[in-house]
Amino acid sequence: MLGSCFILSLVSDVSLGLSLLSVGVFSIVGFMGFDLSVEFEALVINPVSFMMWLVFMFSFSLVMFKVWEYICDLSFVSDFRIFGYFLQGLFLGDAIYWFSVIFFSVSSWVMLFIGFESVLWGLIMVILYSSGYQERLFSCKVLMLFTAIFSIPLLMMVMSLYNMGVYEEVWSMSGVNMGVVMLFIVSLAFMVKVPVYGFHQWLPIVHVEAPVSGSMVLAGVLIKTGVLGLILIVSSLAGLDSWLFGWFSLGVLVSLVKMLMSTDFKVVVAYSSIVHMGCLILGLFFSGVSVVMSSILILVFHSFVSVSLFWLVGYFSEFCFSRSFMVLKGVLIWGGFSMVVIFYLLVLNSGFPSGGGFWGELGVFYSILFSSELYLFSVFVLIFFSVVVNFEVIMVLSSSVSRKISIFSGSMIGLGVLLEILK
C-alpha cells in the first residue's frame, strides 16, 4: 500500500514539475522580449492562449492531486486494485488533458470544435466514473441536452467555413461573413459553457451530483473553454450593448440573491462562479479586446479560488458528512492553519482587494464605466450585493448560531417566488 502511494505521489510530482517548468521557461522567454506568438502547422501559441494554458495547468494539477488523494485513501483494497484505479483515473485525466490541448492550441475551427465538445465528454466520464445512480445520470442528460441544442449553430458555422476553405483563421475571424444576430446565436454555444445567466440551469444540477473531482474539472477547465470561445468571437458582436447589459446584470444580481438563499455550500460556490463569469462577460461585451488581460486575470484567480473551494467542500462533506450550512456552521472557529487558509479563500472569493481577482474585476468595471456613465448605479449595486453575500457565508461558517438569511427572512417569500419564475 505504501509503495503504491509513493509511486502515485512520485508520478504526480514529476508531471506537475514538468508542467510548471514548461510554463516557467515560456514566461522567461516572453519577459526577455521575444515574441510569444508561435505558429506551427496546425497549432498556435499566443499570449492569450498561453495564459489560458497557465490557468488550465493549475486547475488540472489540483484535479489530479484530488484523484491521487482519493486513491490513496482506499486502504481497504489491494495494491493491484489501487493500481487499476490509478490507471483508470490517469486515462480520464489524460483524455481531458489532450482534448484541452486541442482546444487551446489549434488554429483550425474544425479542430477547435472537436476539442471544445470533447472536453464535455471527458467531464461526463468523470461524473459517471464515480457512480451511475439515477440523479447523476439525470444531471449528465441535462448537460448533454443544453450542449447539443446550442452547439448546432456553431457546428453549422464550422461546416460552412470548411466548405469555403477559410476555417484556418481562428484568432483573426477573417472569412466569417455573418450578421451580428447570427454570430450572437453562434456565441450561445460558448455562453452555455461559461455559463451566462439564462443558460445556467444545468450548472447547479451537475455540481450537486458530480464528485469533487468533477466539480473541479467543471470550474477549472470547462468554463475556461467557453470564455476563450467568447474572446475569439466577441469582437464581431458590436451593436448589442444596451439589452445585453441589462440581461447580464440581472443574471449576476439574481445569482447573488440565490447564493444568499441557498443552504448548500456547493451550490453557493457554483453560483459564485456564475457571478464572477458574469462580470467577466460584461467587460468582454462592452470593452472588447481592451479588457482581455483583465479577463485573463479574473480567470487565473477564479481557477485558484473556485477549484480550491470545491476541494474544500469535498473536505467538509467527508469530515462532516454534509454540505449544509446548518451542519457546517461554526467550522471556522475550530482553529488551526487550515481554517486560516479556508477563511482567506472565502475572502478572496468575495473580491477583496488583497486578491488578484479584485484587480481584474476593477479593470472590467472601470472599462464599463469609462464607456458609459449610465451604468454607474448598476455596477455599484452588483459590487454591494457581492460583498454582502460572500461575507454572509463567512459569518455563517464562523458562527455557532445559524444566521443564514435570518435578517432577510421577513421578505424572502415574495423574492423566492420571483426567483423561481426567473429560474
C-alpha positions in Angstrom: 0.0 0.0 0.0 2.7 2.5 1.0 4.7 1.5 -2.2 1.7 2.3 -4.4 1.1 5.6 -2.7 4.8 6.5 -3.1 4.7 5.7 -6.8 1.5 7.7 -7.3 3.0 10.6 -5.4 6.2 10.5 -7.5 4.3 10.4 -10.8 2.1 13.3 -9.7 5.0 15.4 -8.5 7.0 14.8 -11.7 4.1 15.6 -14.0 3.3 18.8 -12.1 7.0 19.8 -12.1 7.3 19.3 -15.8 4.2 21.4 -16.4 5.4 24.2 -14.2 8.9 24.0 -15.8 7.4 24.5 -19.3 5.3 27.4 -18.1 8.3 29.0 -16.4 10.5 28.7 -19.4 7.9 30.2 -21.7 7.3 33.0 -19.3 11.0 33.8 -19.1 11.3 33.9 -22.8 8.4 36.2 -23.0 9.7 38.6 -20.4 13.1 38.7 -22.2 11.4 40.5 -25.0 10.9 37.7 -27.5 7.7 37.3 -29.5 5.3 34.9 -27.8 3.3 34.2 -30.9 4.4 30.9 -32.3 2.6 29.1 -35.1 3.1 25.5 -36.2 1.4 23.6 -38.9 -1.9 23.2 -37.0 -1.1 24.8 -33.7 -0.8 28.4 -32.5 0.6 29.8 -29.2 0.0 33.5 -28.5 -0.2 35.4 -25.2 -3.9 34.8 -24.7 -3.7 31.0 -25.4 -0.6 30.8 -23.2 -2.4 32.4 -20.3 -5.3 30.1 -20.8 -2.7 27.2 -20.7 -1.5 28.6 -17.4 -5.0 28.6 -16.0 -5.6 25.1 -17.3 -2.4 23.6 -16.0 -3.0 24.9 -12.5 -6.6 23.6 -12.4 -5.6 20.2 -13.9 -2.8 19.7 -11.4 -5.3 20.2 -8.5 -7.7 17.8 -10.1 -5.1 15.1 -10.5 -4.0 15.7 -6.9 -7.5 15.1 -5.7 -7.8 11.9 -7.7 -4.4 10.8 -6.2 -5.7 11.6 -2.7 -8.9 9.6 -3.2 -7.0 6.6 -4.5 -4.5 6.6 -1.6 -7.4 6.7 0.9 -8.5 3.3 -0.4 -6.7 1.4 2.3 -9.2 -1.5 2.3 -8.3 -2.7 -1.2 -5.2 -4.5 -2.5 -2.3 -2.8 -4.2 -3.3 -4.4 -7.5 -6.8 -2.8 -7.4 -5.3 0.6 -6.4 -3.0 0.4 -9.5 -6.1 -0.4 -11.6 -8.0 2.7 -10.1 -4.9 4.8 -10.8 -4.8 3.7 -14.5 -8.5 4.4 -14.9 -8.1 7.9 -13.3 -5.0 8.5 -15.4 -6.8 7.6 -18.6 -9.6 10.1 -17.8 -7.1 12.8 -16.8 -5.1 12.3 -20.0 -8.3 12.3 -22.1 -9.3 15.7 -20.7 -5.7 16.9 -20.9 -5.3 16.1 -24.6 -8.8 17.4 -25.5 -7.8 20.7 -23.8 -4.5 20.7 -25.8 -6.5 20.5 -29.0 -8.9 23.3 -27.9 -6.3 25.8 -26.5 -3.6 25.4 -29.2 -5.2 24.7 -32.6 -5.6 27.3 -35.3 -8.4 25.5 -37.1 -12.1 25.9 -36.4 -12.8 22.2 -37.1 -10.2 21.1 -34.5 -11.3 23.8 -32.1 -14.9 22.5 -32.3 -13.7 18.9 -31.8 -11.7 19.8 -28.7 -14.5 22.1 -27.4 -17.0 19.3 -27.4 -14.6 16.5 -26.3 -13.8 18.2 -23.0 -17.5 17.9 -22.2 -17.4 14.1 -22.8 -14.4 13.9 -20.5 -16.3 15.6 -17.8 -19.3 13.3 -18.2 -16.9 10.3 -18.0 -15.5 11.7 -14.7 -19.1 12.1 -13.3 -20.2 8.7 -14.2 -16.9 7.0 -13.3 -17.6 7.5 -9.5 -21.1 6.0 -9.7 -24.0 5.8 -12.0 -27.1 6.3 -9.8 -30.2 8.0 -11.2 -29.5 11.6 -10.1 -26.1 11.7 -11.7 -27.4 10.1 -14.9 -30.1 12.9 -15.0 -27.5 15.6 -14.5 -25.5 14.3 -17.4 -28.6 14.2 -19.6 -29.3 17.8 -18.7 -25.7 18.8 -19.6 -25.8 16.9 -22.9 -29.2 18.4 -23.8 -28.0 22.0 -23.3 -24.8 21.4 -25.2 -26.4 19.5 -28.1 -29.1 22.2 -28.6 -26.8 25.3 -28.5 -23.8 23.7 -30.3 -25.8 23.2 -33.5 -25.3 26.8 -34.8 -21.6 26.6 -34.0 -21.4 23.3 -35.9 -23.2 24.8 -38.9 -20.8 27.8 -38.9 -17.7 25.5 -38.8 -19.1 23.4 -41.6 -19.8 26.5 -43.7 -16.3 27.8 -43.1 -14.8 24.4 -44.0 -16.8 24.4 -47.3 -15.5 27.9 -48.1 -11.9 26.9 -47.2 -11.4 29.6 -44.7 -11.5 27.5 -41.5 -7.8 28.1 -40.5 -8.1 31.6 -39.2 -9.4 31.1 -35.6 -7.8 34.1 -34.0 -8.4 36.7 -36.7 -12.1 35.8 -37.5 -11.3 36.5 -41.1 -13.6 34.9 -43.6 -16.5 34.8 -41.1 -19.0 36.9 -43.0 -22.1 36.6 -40.9 -24.5 39.1 -39.4 -24.4 40.2 -35.8 -27.5 38.3 -34.9 -26.2 35.1 -36.4 -22.8 35.5 -34.7 -24.7 36.0 -31.4 -26.6 32.8 -31.9 -23.3 31.0 -32.6 -21.9 32.5 -29.4 -24.6 30.8 -27.4 -22.6 27.6 -27.6 -19.8 29.3 -25.6 -22.3 31.1 -23.3 -23.7 27.7 -22.2 -20.3 26.6 -21.1 -19.4 29.8 -19.2 -22.3 29.8 -18.2 -24.2 33.0 -18.7 -27.4 33.5 -16.8 -30.3 32.1 -18.7 -28.3 29.1 -19.8 -27.0 28.2 -16.4 -29.7 25.8 -15.2 -27.5 22.8 -15.8 -24.7 24.1 -13.6 -26.1 23.7 -10.1 -27.6 20.3 -11.0 -24.3 19.0 -12.3 -22.3 20.5 -9.4 -24.6 19.0 -6.8 -24.4 15.5 -8.3 -20.8 15.5 -9.5 -17.9 14.2 -7.4 -15.4 16.7 -6.1 -13.0 16.0 -9.0 -15.8 16.5 -11.5 -16.7 19.9 -10.0 -13.0 20.9 -10.1 -12.8 19.9 -13.8 -16.0 21.9 -14.5 -14.8 25.0 -12.7 -11.2 24.8 -13.8 -11.4 23.5 -17.4 -14.9 23.5 -19.0 -15.7 27.1 -18.0 -12.4 28.3 -19.4 -13.2 26.8 -22.8 -16.4 28.8 -23.0 -14.6 32.0 -22.0 -11.9 31.6 -24.7 -14.5 30.9 -27.3 -16.2 34.2 -26.4 -12.9 36.0 -26.5 -12.5 34.8 -30.1 -15.9 35.9 -31.3 -16.8 38.9 -29.1 -15.0 41.5 -31.3 -17.6 40.8 -34.0 -20.6 41.4 -31.8 -20.9 45.2 -31.8 -24.3 46.8 -31.5 -25.9 44.7 -28.9 -24.7 46.7 -25.9 -27.9 48.0 -24.2 -30.1 45.0 -23.8 -27.1 42.7 -23.2 -26.0 44.8 -20.2 -29.5 44.5 -18.7 -29.5 40.7 -19.3 -26.1 40.1 -17.8 -26.6 42.5 -14.9 -29.9 40.9 -14.0 -28.3 37.5 -14.1 -25.5 38.5 -11.8 -27.9 40.1 -9.3 -30.3 37.1 -9.3 -27.3 34.7 -8.9 -26.1 36.7 -5.9 -29.6 36.5 -4.2 -29.8 32.8 -4.9 -26.4 32.4 -3.2 -27.9 34.2 -0.2 -30.9 31.9 0.0 -29.1 28.6 -0.6 -28.1 26.4 2.3 -25.9 24.0 0.2 -22.3 25.1 0.3 -21.6 23.6 -3.1 -24.5 25.4 -4.8 -23.2 28.7 -3.3 -19.8 28.1 -4.8 -21.4 27.2 -8.1 -23.4 30.4 -8.2 -20.3 32.4 -7.3 -18.8 31.1 -10.5 -21.8 32.5 -12.4 -21.3 35.8 -10.7 -17.6 36.1 -11.5 -18.0 34.9 -15.1 -21.0 37.3 -15.5 -18.7 40.2 -14.5 -16.1 39.0 -17.0 -18.6 38.7 -19.8 -19.9 42.2 -19.1 -16.4 43.5 -19.7 -15.8 41.5 -22.8 -19.0 42.6 -24.5 -18.6 46.3 -23.6 -14.9 46.9 -23.9 -13.8 44.1 -26.3 -10.1 43.3 -26.7 -9.1 46.2 -24.4 -10.3 44.3 -21.3 -8.9 40.9 -22.3 -6.0 41.0 -19.9 -8.3 41.9 -17.0 -10.5 39.0 -18.0 -7.5 36.6 -18.1 -6.6 37.9 -14.6 -10.1 37.1 -13.4 -9.8 33.6 -14.9 -6.4 32.9 -13.3 -7.6 33.7 -9.8 -11.0 32.2 -10.3 -9.3 28.9 -11.1 -7.3 29.1 -8.0 -10.2 30.2 -5.7 -13.0 28.2 -7.2 -11.2 24.9 -7.6 -9.8 25.3 -4.1 -13.3 26.0 -2.7 -14.7 22.9 -4.4 -11.8 20.9 -2.8 -12.8 22.5 0.5 -16.5 21.5 0.0 -15.3 17.9 -0.6 -13.2 18.0 2.5 -16.1 19.3 4.7 -18.5 16.8 3.2 -16.1 13.9 4.0 -15.5 15.2 7.5 -19.0 16.4 8.5 -21.0 14.1 6.1 -22.9 17.1 4.9 -22.7 20.3 2.7 -25.5 22.1 4.5 -24.7 25.3 6.3 -26.9 24.0 9.2 -24.3 21.4 9.8 -21.2 23.4 8.8 -21.9 26.5 10.9 -19.0 27.4 13.1 -16.4 25.3 11.4 -14.0 28.3 11.1 -13.8 28.5 14.9 -12.1 25.1 15.1 -8.8 26.9 14.7 -5.6 25.7 13.1 -3.7 26.8 10.0 -6.2 25.0 7.6 -9.0 27.2 8.9 -6.9 30.3 8.2 -6.5 29.1 4.6 -10.2 28.4 4.3 -11.0 31.9 5.6 -8.6 33.5 3.2 -10.1 31.6 0.3 -13.6 32.8 1.2 -12.3 36.4 1.5 -10.6 36.1 -2.0 -13.9 34.8 -3.4 -15.7 37.9 -2.2 -13.4 40.1 -4.4 -11.5 41.6 -1.5 -8.6 44.0 -2.6 -5.9 41.6 -1.4 -6.7 39.2 -4.3 -5.8 39.4 -8.0 -9.4 38.8 -8.9 -10.3 42.2 -7.4 -7.9 44.0 -9.8 -9.3 42.1 -12.8 -12.9 42.9 -11.9 -11.8 46.5 -11.1 -10.4 46.8 -14.6 -13.6 45.3 -16.1 -15.9 47.7 -14.2 -13.6 50.7 -14.9 -13.8 49.9 -18.6 -17.6 49.7 -18.4 -17.9 53.0 -16.6 -15.5 54.6 -19.0 -17.7 53.6 -21.9 -20.9 55.0 -20.3 -21.6 56.7 -17.0 -25.2 55.5 -17.1 -24.0 52.1 -15.9 -22.5 53.5 -12.7 -25.5 52.7 -10.4 -25.9 49.1 -11.7 -22.2 48.4 -11.2 -22.2 49.7 -7.6 -25.3 47.6 -6.8 -23.6 44.5 -8.1 -20.5 45.2 -6.1 -22.5 45.9 -2.9 -24.5 42.6 -3.2 -21.4 40.6 -4.0 -19.7 41.8 -0.8 -22.8 41.3 1.3 -23.4 37.7 0.1 -19.9 36.5 0.4 -19.4 37.9 3.9 -22.7 36.4 4.9 -21.2 33.0 4.0 -18.2 33.8 6.1 -20.4 34.8 9.1 -22.3 31.5 8.9 -19.1 29.4 8.8 -17.6 31.4 11.7 -20.6 31.5 14.0 -22.0 28.6 16.0 -25.5 30.1 15.6 -27.2 29.7 12.2 -27.6 33.2 10.7 -28.3 32.2 7.1 -30.8 34.8 5.6 -32.1 35.4 9.1 -32.0 39.2 8.7 -33.9 38.8 5.4 -36.4 36.2 6.5 -39.4 38.5 6.5 -39.1 39.5 2.9 -37.9 36.2 1.4 -41.3 34.7 0.5 -42.1 37.1 -2.4 -38.5 37.2 -3.5 -38.4 33.4 -3.6 -41.5 33.3 -5.8 -39.8 35.8 -8.2 -36.6 33.8 -8.3 -38.5 30.6 -9.2 -40.1 32.5 -12.1 -36.7 33.8 -13.2 -35.1 30.4 -12.8 
